[in-house]
Amino acid sequence: MPVPDHPTVQPSNRRRLRLLHAGRLDPNKSTVTAIEAMAFTADEHQLTVIGSGSELPGLTARTTDLGLSHRIRFKPFIPREELWLRFAGFEAFLFTTKQLRAFGLVAVEAQAHGLPIVYGDLPGLRHTLGAGALAYQPGDTAALAACIDQLANDPELRRTLGDVAATSARRHDISTTTAHLHELSKTVMGAAARV
């Protein structure tokens, strides 16, 4: 993943946030949590959902049922490099996965571009995302809405989280990861040689 030298997302003082959710639209991604949270926010934030999958028909129906079609847009899956270019058009990234089955790469990529993350507090994610993110109880739409409103009401918090997010993401850059693996390999091999 290319980690920019400087975050590409420019902090704004907008009260109505432009939020992004991107990824496979399957039950584990819990995109419905992001959609339903929009009904609880104090302001009319905008949500863009980028992705494809089995949940799409139900998600669009739920959006209509909640009367949120004017605030939630659905866009089909796009290649990773194109998604990176889109990050600059948003103030925060919503990572609503219910059960972590992988690293959370798309959230780290968003952080690398300076986006604060709001995420379901799953084991390991707090370490992966670091202090550049706000956690909520997975599946709790009211708690997610409260985090969104907190970001909306505090532009300085958004700026701080975005700066910290970009720094945090650099821990996962390929050269840093390679160096960590090299050190781990030396440690393991040294321990094996002593046995």
Contacts in CASP RR format, 6 or more apart in sequence:
PFRMAT RR
TARGET T0000
AUTHOR 0000-0000-0000
METHOD contacts of the structure
MODEL  1
MPVPDHPTVQPSNRRRLRLLHAGRLDPNKSTVTAIEAMAFTADEHQLTVI
GSGSELPGLTARTTDLGLSHRIRFKPFIPREELWLRFAGFEAFLFTTKQL
RAFGLVAVEAQAHGLPIVYGDLPGLRHTLGAGALAYQPGDTAALAACIDQ
LANDPELRRTLGDVAATSARRHDISTTTAHLHELSKTVMGAAARV
1 105 0 8 1.000
1 108 0 8 1.000
1 109 0 8 1.000
1 112 0 8 1.000
1 172 0 8 1.000
1 173 0 8 1.000
1 174 0 8 1.000
2 84 0 8 1.000
2 112 0 8 1.000
3 112 0 8 1.000
3 166 0 8 1.000
3 169 0 8 1.000
3 170 0 8 1.000
3 173 0 8 1.000
4 112 0 8 1.000
4 113 0 8 1.000
4 166 0 8 1.000
6 166 0 8 1.000
7 113 0 8 1.000
7 114 0 8 1.000
7 162 0 8 1.000
7 163 0 8 1.000
7 165 0 8 1.000
7 166 0 8 1.000
8 87 0 8 1.000
8 88 0 8 1.000
8 113 0 8 1.000
8 114 0 8 1.000
9 87 0 8 1.000
9 88 0 8 1.000
9 89 0 8 1.000
9 90 0 8 1.000
9 91 0 8 1.000
9 113 0 8 1.000
9 114 0 8 1.000
9 115 0 8 1.000
9 162 0 8 1.000
10 88 0 8 1.000
11 155 0 8 1.000
11 158 0 8 1.000
11 159 0 8 1.000
11 162 0 8 1.000
12 91 0 8 1.000
12 155 0 8 1.000
12 158 0 8 1.000
13 155 0 8 1.000
14 91 0 8 1.000
14 152 0 8 1.000
14 155 0 8 1.000
15 43 0 8 1.000
15 152 0 8 1.000
15 153 0 8 1.000
16 43 0 8 1.000
16 44 0 8 1.000
16 45 0 8 1.000
16 46 0 8 1.000
16 152 0 8 1.000
17 43 0 8 1.000
17 45 0 8 1.000
17 46 0 8 1.000
17 90 0 8 1.000
17 91 0 8 1.000
17 92 0 8 1.000
17 148 0 8 1.000
17 151 0 8 1.000
17 152 0 8 1.000
18 45 0 8 1.000
18 46 0 8 1.000
18 48 0 8 1.000
18 89 0 8 1.000
18 90 0 8 1.000
18 91 0 8 1.000
19 34 0 8 1.000
19 45 0 8 1.000
19 46 0 8 1.000
19 47 0 8 1.000
19 48 0 8 1.000
19 90 0 8 1.000
19 91 0 8 1.000
19 92 0 8 1.000
19 93 0 8 1.000
19 94 0 8 1.000
19 148 0 8 1.000
20 47 0 8 1.000
20 48 0 8 1.000
20 50 0 8 1.000
20 86 0 8 1.000
20 87 0 8 1.000
20 89 0 8 1.000
20 90 0 8 1.000
20 92 0 8 1.000
20 93 0 8 1.000
20 94 0 8 1.000
20 110 0 8 1.000
20 115 0 8 1.000
21 31 0 8 1.000
21 34 0 8 1.000
21 47 0 8 1.000
21 48 0 8 1.000
21 49 0 8 1.000
21 50 0 8 1.000
21 93 0 8 1.000
21 94 0 8 1.000
21 95 0 8 1.000
21 96 0 8 1.000
22 49 0 8 1.000
22 50 0 8 1.000
22 51 0 8 1.000
22 83 0 8 1.000
22 93 0 8 1.000
22 106 0 8 1.000
22 110 0 8 1.000
23 29 0 8 1.000
23 50 0 8 1.000
23 51 0 8 1.000
23 77 0 8 1.000
23 106 0 8 1.000
24 51 0 8 1.000
24 52 0 8 1.000
24 53 0 8 1.000
25 31 0 8 1.000
25 49 0 8 1.000
25 51 0 8 1.000
25 52 0 8 1.000
25 53 0 8 1.000
25 54 0 8 1.000
25 55 0 8 1.000
25 56 0 8 1.000
25 59 0 8 1.000
26 53 0 8 1.000
26 54 0 8 1.000
26 55 0 8 1.000
27 54 0 8 1.000
27 55 0 8 1.000
27 98 0 8 1.000
28 97 0 8 1.000
28 98 0 8 1.000
28 99 0 8 1.000
28 101 0 8 1.000
29 55 0 8 1.000
29 96 0 8 1.000
29 97 0 8 1.000
29 98 0 8 1.000
30 96 0 8 1.000
30 97 0 8 1.000
30 98 0 8 1.000
30 138 0 8 1.000
30 139 0 8 1.000
31 49 0 8 1.000
31 55 0 8 1.000
31 59 0 8 1.000
31 96 0 8 1.000
32 55 0 8 1.000
32 59 0 8 1.000
32 62 0 8 1.000
33 96 0 8 1.000
33 98 0 8 1.000
33 138 0 8 1.000
33 139 0 8 1.000
33 140 0 8 1.000
33 141 0 8 1.000
33 144 0 8 1.000
34 47 0 8 1.000
34 49 0 8 1.000
34 94 0 8 1.000
34 96 0 8 1.000
34 144 0 8 1.000
35 47 0 8 1.000
35 49 0 8 1.000
35 59 0 8 1.000
35 62 0 8 1.000
35 63 0 8 1.000
35 66 0 8 1.000
35 68 0 8 1.000
35 72 0 8 1.000
36 62 0 8 1.000
36 66 0 8 1.000
36 141 0 8 1.000
37 94 0 8 1.000
37 141 0 8 1.000
37 142 0 8 1.000
37 144 0 8 1.000
37 145 0 8 1.000
37 148 0 8 1.000
38 45 0 8 1.000
38 47 0 8 1.000
38 66 0 8 1.000
38 68 0 8 1.000
38 71 0 8 1.000
38 72 0 8 1.000
38 145 0 8 1.000
39 66 0 8 1.000
39 68 0 8 1.000
39 141 0 8 1.000
39 145 0 8 1.000
40 141 0 8 1.000
40 142 0 8 1.000
40 144 0 8 1.000
40 145 0 8 1.000
40 146 0 8 1.000
41 145 0 8 1.000
41 148 0 8 1.000
41 149 0 8 1.000
41 152 0 8 1.000
42 149 0 8 1.000
42 152 0 8 1.000
43 149 0 8 1.000
43 152 0 8 1.000
44 71 0 8 1.000
45 71 0 8 1.000
45 148 0 8 1.000
45 152 0 8 1.000
46 71 0 8 1.000
46 72 0 8 1.000
46 73 0 8 1.000
47 71 0 8 1.000
47 72 0 8 1.000
47 73 0 8 1.000
47 94 0 8 1.000
48 72 0 8 1.000
48 73 0 8 1.000
48 74 0 8 1.000
48 75 0 8 1.000
48 90 0 8 1.000
49 59 0 8 1.000
49 72 0 8 1.000
49 73 0 8 1.000
49 74 0 8 1.000
49 75 0 8 1.000
50 75 0 8 1.000
50 76 0 8 1.000
50 77 0 8 1.000
50 78 0 8 1.000
50 83 0 8 1.000
50 86 0 8 1.000
51 74 0 8 1.000
51 75 0 8 1.000
51 76 0 8 1.000
51 77 0 8 1.000
51 78 0 8 1.000
52 76 0 8 1.000
52 77 0 8 1.000
56 74 0 8 1.000
59 74 0 8 1.000
60 74 0 8 1.000
63 69 0 8 1.000
63 72 0 8 1.000
63 74 0 8 1.000
78 86 0 8 1.000
80 109 0 8 1.000
83 106 0 8 1.000
83 109 0 8 1.000
84 109 0 8 1.000
84 113 0 8 1.000
87 93 0 8 1.000
87 109 0 8 1.000
87 110 0 8 1.000
87 113 0 8 1.000
87 114 0 8 1.000
87 115 0 8 1.000
88 113 0 8 1.000
90 115 0 8 1.000
91 115 0 8 1.000
91 116 0 8 1.000
91 151 0 8 1.000
91 158 0 8 1.000
92 115 0 8 1.000
92 116 0 8 1.000
92 117 0 8 1.000
92 118 0 8 1.000
92 148 0 8 1.000
92 151 0 8 1.000
92 158 0 8 1.000
93 106 0 8 1.000
93 107 0 8 1.000
93 110 0 8 1.000
93 111 0 8 1.000
93 115 0 8 1.000
93 116 0 8 1.000
93 117 0 8 1.000
93 118 0 8 1.000
94 117 0 8 1.000
94 118 0 8 1.000
94 119 0 8 1.000
94 144 0 8 1.000
94 148 0 8 1.000
95 104 0 8 1.000
95 106 0 8 1.000
95 107 0 8 1.000
95 110 0 8 1.000
95 117 0 8 1.000
95 118 0 8 1.000
95 119 0 8 1.000
95 120 0 8 1.000
95 125 0 8 1.000
96 119 0 8 1.000
96 120 0 8 1.000
96 138 0 8 1.000
96 139 0 8 1.000
96 144 0 8 1.000
97 104 0 8 1.000
97 119 0 8 1.000
97 120 0 8 1.000
97 122 0 8 1.000
97 138 0 8 1.000
98 120 0 8 1.000
98 122 0 8 1.000
98 138 0 8 1.000
98 139 0 8 1.000
99 122 0 8 1.000
99 138 0 8 1.000
100 122 0 8 1.000
100 123 0 8 1.000
100 124 0 8 1.000
100 125 0 8 1.000
103 128 0 8 1.000
104 125 0 8 1.000
104 128 0 8 1.000
107 117 0 8 1.000
107 119 0 8 1.000
107 125 0 8 1.000
107 128 0 8 1.000
107 129 0 8 1.000
107 133 0 8 1.000
108 128 0 8 1.000
108 129 0 8 1.000
108 169 0 8 1.000
108 172 0 8 1.000
109 169 0 8 1.000
110 117 0 8 1.000
110 165 0 8 1.000
111 117 0 8 1.000
111 129 0 8 1.000
111 132 0 8 1.000
111 133 0 8 1.000
111 162 0 8 1.000
111 165 0 8 1.000
111 166 0 8 1.000
111 168 0 8 1.000
111 169 0 8 1.000
112 165 0 8 1.000
112 166 0 8 1.000
112 169 0 8 1.000
112 170 0 8 1.000
112 172 0 8 1.000
112 173 0 8 1.000
113 166 0 8 1.000
114 162 0 8 1.000
114 163 0 8 1.000
114 165 0 8 1.000
114 166 0 8 1.000
114 169 0 8 1.000
115 162 0 8 1.000
115 165 0 8 1.000
116 132 0 8 1.000
116 133 0 8 1.000
116 134 0 8 1.000
116 151 0 8 1.000
116 157 0 8 1.000
116 158 0 8 1.000
116 161 0 8 1.000
116 162 0 8 1.000
116 165 0 8 1.000
117 129 0 8 1.000
117 132 0 8 1.000
117 133 0 8 1.000
117 134 0 8 1.000
117 161 0 8 1.000
117 165 0 8 1.000
118 133 0 8 1.000
118 134 0 8 1.000
118 135 0 8 1.000
118 136 0 8 1.000
118 144 0 8 1.000
118 147 0 8 1.000
118 148 0 8 1.000
118 151 0 8 1.000
119 125 0 8 1.000
119 129 0 8 1.000
119 133 0 8 1.000
119 134 0 8 1.000
119 135 0 8 1.000
119 136 0 8 1.000
120 135 0 8 1.000
120 136 0 8 1.000
120 137 0 8 1.000
120 138 0 8 1.000
120 139 0 8 1.000
120 144 0 8 1.000
121 135 0 8 1.000
121 136 0 8 1.000
121 137 0 8 1.000
121 138 0 8 1.000
122 138 0 8 1.000
125 133 0 8 1.000
125 135 0 8 1.000
126 135 0 8 1.000
128 172 0 8 1.000
129 165 0 8 1.000
129 168 0 8 1.000
130 164 0 8 1.000
130 168 0 8 1.000
131 161 0 8 1.000
131 164 0 8 1.000
131 168 0 8 1.000
132 161 0 8 1.000
132 162 0 8 1.000
132 164 0 8 1.000
132 165 0 8 1.000
132 168 0 8 1.000
133 161 0 8 1.000
133 165 0 8 1.000
134 147 0 8 1.000
134 150 0 8 1.000
134 151 0 8 1.000
134 161 0 8 1.000
135 147 0 8 1.000
136 143 0 8 1.000
136 144 0 8 1.000
136 146 0 8 1.000
136 147 0 8 1.000
137 143 0 8 1.000
150 157 0 8 1.000
151 157 0 8 1.000
151 158 0 8 1.000
151 161 0 8 1.000
170 176 0 8 1.000
END
